[in-house]
Amino acid sequence: MSVLGLARRTAVVAAVAVLAVTAPVAPATAEPNPQAGVAVPQGPAPAWLVADMISGRILGGNDAYSQRAPASTIKALLAMVVLDQLHPGAAARATSAHTDVECSCVGLVPGQAYTTRQLLDALMMVSGNDAANMLADMLGGYQVAVQKMNVKAYQVGARTTRAGSPSGLDGPGWESITTPHDLAVIYRAALNYPMFVQIIHSRSAQFPNGAGGFKQINSQDQLLEDYPGFIGGKTGYTNLAQETYVAMAQRNGKRLVAVMMYGSDDLWNQGRALLDWGFSQP
């Protein structure tokens, strides 16, 4: 039986449920195989994995250990480092260096003060690359943040993951690399953080508008609207990565993660189908 590599045991209490992880188990080395005779849903992402995050059991996958660019799904790694090292109420002021980035962006305004929590909302709900830049500065700078992300990846068991940027943006010489298996391990570890779970499970949040007031930002995750037992997830896209998506849901005693990489189109339907398939497995 293939299993996920795993981080430490911690109980997490969140709006959705109590998310507890089991004791560490060895990383899998063989390609997981779906249950014989059970049709596996197909979709635009050729590399995928479905696993039970409670037991660590991999239910199925295809090219689950192939190295690919993660795009913004790597932001969960930055979020964990931030939650390890920065107080949610710590504040700093945005600069033009933070906003000089390829978007998606939340729309930071230079001179405006933002808290760590507000920036995490922007990071995970609207995939703010400007928020990723500012959080990296708060951690000690761009390269320091990337180094800390890579240390965190190793600590949680994502041993083939290498972050090249805080946001998941990539380019020649600064590519990020991971696998569907490693992303499952990373997001399983991220559920140890109550604030992370709260953020990815939120449909909206208030965010400073730079003019003395607030604006509403909304989660980009379509499954959050109507998928039964949905915890949350994260999408990503770059030219190198193509479409990527991590989706997590919990019901009937199972807590599943579905990871999709290198998709040729939106992955919402594939995410739904893979979670449905996973919940149908014994």
N, C-alpha and C positions, 0 to 999 in steps of 0.2 A: 504494500500500500504506500503510495506517495504521500508525503506530508510537507507542509510549509515549514520553513525555518521560522523561528519565533523569538520575540523579545521577551522581556521579563513579565512575570505575573503581576497584574494590577487590576483592581476592581474599578470600573468607571461608571459613575452614575450620571445619566444624561436624560434629556427630555424624552427620548425614545424608549429607553429601557436601561437596565443595568448591563453594561457591556464588560464582562469579565473574560480574560483570556486564560488559557490553560498553561500548564508548565511547559518549559522549552522542550522541543523535539528536534531531531536532526533534520537538516535541509534535505529535500528530495534530490536525487541524482538521475532518475529515469523519467522519460517523458510520460506524463499521466495519460491513462487510457479511459475513455468513457465506458460506462456499463455496457456490456455486450447486448445487442438487440434493441437498444434505446436510441431513437433518432436524436441526433444533436442538431440544434438549430444552426443554420448557416447565416452569414452576414457579411458586411463589407470589410470586416477586420479579419485577416487570415491568421493572426497570432492572438491567441486568447487563452484564458484559464478561468476555471470556476473552482472555488475551494470553500470548505466550511471553516470559518475562522474560530469556532469553538474547539473543534478537534484538531484542526490543522490539516484535515484530509483533503487532498486534491481530488475533485470529482471528475474532472476532465480538462482537456486542453489540447491546443494545437500550436506547435512552435513555441511552447511555453518558456523555453530557455534560450530562445533566439535573442540576440542583442539588438536593440532598436532604440531610437530616440524617443524619450517620453513626452516631450513638449511640456505643457503646464501641469501634467499629473505629478511631476517631480516637486511641485510646490508643497506637497504634504511633508516632504523632508525638511524644507525650510521652516514650515510651521512648527514641527517638533523641536527644532533647534531653538527657535524663538521662544517657545513655551518653556523650554529648559532654562533659558538664560535671561529672559527679559520679563519684568513685571508687566501684567496686562495694563496697568495704569501709567506706565512710563510713557513720557511724551517727548517728541522732538518736532522740529519745524522742517517742512519740506523745502527743498532747493530745486533749482532748475536742472541740476544733475539727475535728480530722481525722475523728473518728468521727460527727460530726453531719452526716450526709449520707444521701441516699436510697440504699438498697442495691439492687444486689449489693455485698457487702463481704466482705473476708477476715476481719474481726473483730479490728481493731487494739485493743489495750488501752492506755488512757492511762497514761503512765509507763513503759511497756515500750520498750526500745531495739530498733530495727530497722535493718538495713543496707540500703544502696541495692539490693543484689542481692536480698535478701529481699522488698523492696517491689516490685521489678520482677517477680519470680515471681508475687506476688499480683496485680499489675496485669494481666499478660497471661494467666495461667493461670485465675484465677477472677474476673477483671474487677473487682477491688476498687476501688470508688470512694473508699473511705477511704484506700487506698494511693495513689491518684492525688492526693488532697488533701495527703497528707504529702510526697510527692515534689515537689509544687508548692511547698510551704513550703521544702523543702531547696534549691530553685532560686532562691529569693528572694521567694516569695509567689505567691498565686493569679494576680494580674494579670500579674506578671512572667513566670510560667510560660506563660500563654496567649500573651503577646507573643512569647516565644521559640519556641513551637510554630508560630506563624504565620510567623515569619522562616524557620524550618526548612522549612515547607511550600513557601515561595517558592524556597528554595535548591535543593530537590530537584526542582522543576519542577511541583509541584502548585499551579498559579497561580490556580485558582478556589476553593481551600480556605480556609476561615476557621474557626479554632477559637474557640468561645465559652466553653469550660470545659476543665479538664485531663482530665476523665473522659469527656466526651461527653454528660453530662447537659445538658439544654436546658430553656429556658423563655422566656417573652416578654422580648425584649431581650438574651438571651444564647444565642441559637441558634448551633449549629455548622453549617457548610455545606460540602459537598464534592460530588464526582461519582464514579460508578464508575471513570472514567478516572483521576481524581486519586488515589483509593484504591489503584489498581493501581500508580501511580507511587510512592506513599508506601511501600507494602509492598515493592516492588522495591528501593527505597533502603534499607529497614530490613534487608534481607538482607546488606547490607554489614557488619553488626555481628554478630560471632560469638556474643556473649552473647545477643543477641536471638534468633538462630536456635536456640541451645541451649535457651532458655526455652520457645519455642513448640513445640519438638519433644519436650519432656519431658512425661511422663504424670503425674508427681507431684513434689513437693518437700517438704522439711521447713521448717516455719514456726514461730516462737516462739508459744507458747500463752498467754503473759502470766502464767504461774504457775511459771516457772523451767524449763519443759520445752519440748517441741516437739509440734506436731501435723502431720499430713500433709494437704497440699492437693493436689487433683487437677485436671488440665486438664479444661475443660468441652467440649473439641472432640471430637465423636464420631468424626470421620474419622481421628483419630490412632490409633484402635484397630486399624483394619483396611484403610484405603485404601492400595493399593500405592504406595510412593514418596512418601507424604505428608510434607511438611515441617512444616506447622503452619498456624494461621489464627487468626481472631478473630471472635467474634460480637458482636452488640449489639442493644439494644432500648430505645427510648423510645416514648411515645405519638406523638411527632412523626415519629420515624424509622421506626417499625414494625420489623420484623425486618431486620437487616443481617448480612452474613457475607462474610469474605474467606478463601479457602482456597487453599493453594499445594501443589503436588506436583511431583515430578521423576522421570522415567524415560525410557529410550530416547533420551537426548540432548536431551530437552525439559524445560524448567522452566516450569510454567504457573501463572498466577494466575487465579482466578475470583472476581469481585466481584459481590455481589448486594445490592440495596437496595430498601427499601420493600416487604418481603415481608409477606404476609398470614398466614403460618404458618411453622413451623420450616423452615430452609433446608438441612438436612443432605442430603436427597435431591437437591435441585436442585444443590447443590455437587458431589456425586458425579457427577451426570449431566453437568454442564457440563465438569468435568475430563475425564471419559471422552470426551466429544465433542471436546474440544480435543486430546487425545492421538490421536484418530483422524484429525485433519486432516493434510494433506500439509505 
